[in-house]
Amino acid sequence: MRYLNIYNNYDLSIDHAHGVYIYDKEGNKYIDTFAGIGVLALGHSHPEVTEEIKSKLDRYAHTSNFFLDEDTETVADLITSEGEKAFFVNSGTEATELALKIIKKKIGDSKILFFSNSFHGRSLGALSVNGFPGIRDQFKPLLPGMVEAEFNNIEDLERTAAENPDIKAVMFEPLQGSGGVQPADKDFVDKLKSLCKANNWIMAVDEVQAGLYRTGKRYSYEHFDLEADITTAAKALGGGLPLGAVIMAGEMTEVLEPGDHGSTFAPNPLALRAAKVVLEKLEKMQDSITERGNYFLEELKMIESENIKEVRGIGLMLGIELKNEIPNLRDKAAENGILLNVLKGKTIRFLPALNITKEEIDAIIIKLKELI
Ligand SMILES: Cc1ncc(COP(=O)(O)O)c(C=O)c1O
């Protein structure tokens, strides 16, 4: 095999996928609880997304950044508020890279604060603010001037801020995804907000996973009463095609100049068209996402199992933390017709399609009851 496979793939070969279901080449049907890691907000093969991509593909597939695409401004409008600007990239990691570049251009040698268990990507820049030592430290030395504090630990945050008066920005994932579907505590966010205000820190919020209506609001930071100077988005943005964005507010809109950043591929015209379809639909689904998210959460809480430590999350970004690892849970689940994303063996993360129905949620719950 010449493909260097360093992923822990499922032992199944996909034939096709539709809505919340994936079908393998042997004719087996699986219910998908994580939708391409939170990417397929309208489910697999959504007819309108597919149709719009196809019709644009018939006209052109790629043009490069020499041309402004017909959908760029519409998508920028859909992800920004008045006074903000968006720049498009190809992925969440690239969005982190650009956010760091904007910050570094603004603050020079000053320091950037980040938090344990926060995930912002795997490039060298993104790893420099990545709160997972296991995937970060083997690549050291990384960018200088990055300071880590413990997520949800107010004392540690205060101590870190006091010891590093030259911190001038913070990279924050208010609802940690890869960190185990872990929301920031209100008191912790309040402390962070007051430190930002007192010290004039730039607040960069990573919304790659929790953003774009996954929690029922356009950005998860709205649940935390936060304001962002810089916001990163990706995953759901391109409707299954690679697209990321950095949203800048206030002074941040003036940092980048021609030549400061760019990509041959971004923004891909097909991804932009998909983004337009997806975002226009999601905007109208906020209440229903919240309602079905609450339903899912309550149903998860009603699963009776000695092995459940906690059920948590917001909207349709939910997790079950287990007390003890269930050996081969992922593969046992697949044999049972359900695809699960199990983090560190202990937390089952649910990032289903945002148009999942209550009946489909019920089907997931029935299978989970058998498994845990
Ligand atoms: C919060 C967060 N930020 C950044 C990234 C990196 O995004 P990508 O995998 O698109 O590069 C991820 C990916 O899971 C993420 O969850």
Ligand as a Chemical Component Dictionary entry (heavy atoms), coordinates in Angstrom:
data_LIG
# 
_chem_comp.id                   LIG 
_chem_comp.type                 NON-POLYMER 
_chem_comp.pdbx_formal_charge   0 
_chem_comp.three_letter_code    LIG 
# 
loop_
_chem_comp_atom.comp_id 
_chem_comp_atom.atom_id 
_chem_comp_atom.alt_atom_id 
_chem_comp_atom.type_symbol 
_chem_comp_atom.charge 
_chem_comp_atom.model_Cartn_x 
_chem_comp_atom.model_Cartn_y 
_chem_comp_atom.model_Cartn_z 
_chem_comp_atom.pdbx_ordinal 
LIG C1 C1 C 0 -11.918 24.178 17.253 1  
LIG C2 C2 C 0 -11.087 23.757 16.073 2  
LIG N1 N1 N 0 -10.201 24.621 15.553 3  
LIG C3 C3 C 0 -9.440  24.295 14.486 4  
LIG C4 C4 C 0 -9.538  23.056 13.897 5  
LIG C5 C5 C 0 -8.701  22.708 12.700 6  
LIG O1 O1 O 0 -9.547  22.660 11.608 7  
LIG P1 P1 P 0 -9.139  21.831 10.271 8  
LIG O2 O2 O 0 -9.148  20.399 10.636 9  
LIG O3 O3 O 0 -10.193 22.222 9.276  10 
LIG O4 O4 O 0 -7.806  22.324 9.835  11 
LIG C6 C6 C 0 -10.445 22.131 14.408 12 
LIG C7 C7 C 0 -10.553 20.778 13.815 13 
LIG O5 O5 O 0 -11.119 19.885 14.350 14 
LIG C8 C8 C 0 -11.245 22.483 15.521 15 
LIG O6 O6 O 0 -12.124 21.638 16.066 16 
# 
loop_
_chem_comp_bond.comp_id 
_chem_comp_bond.atom_id_1 
_chem_comp_bond.atom_id_2 
_chem_comp_bond.value_order 
_chem_comp_bond.pdbx_ordinal 
LIG C1 C2 SING 1  
LIG C2 N1 SING 2  
LIG C2 C8 DOUB 3  
LIG N1 C3 DOUB 4  
LIG C3 C4 SING 5  
LIG C4 C5 SING 6  
LIG C4 C6 DOUB 7  
LIG C5 O1 SING 8  
LIG O1 P1 SING 9  
LIG P1 O2 DOUB 10 
LIG P1 O3 SING 11 
LIG P1 O4 SING 12 
LIG C6 C7 SING 13 
LIG C6 C8 SING 14 
LIG C7 O5 DOUB 15 
LIG C8 O6 SING 16 
# 
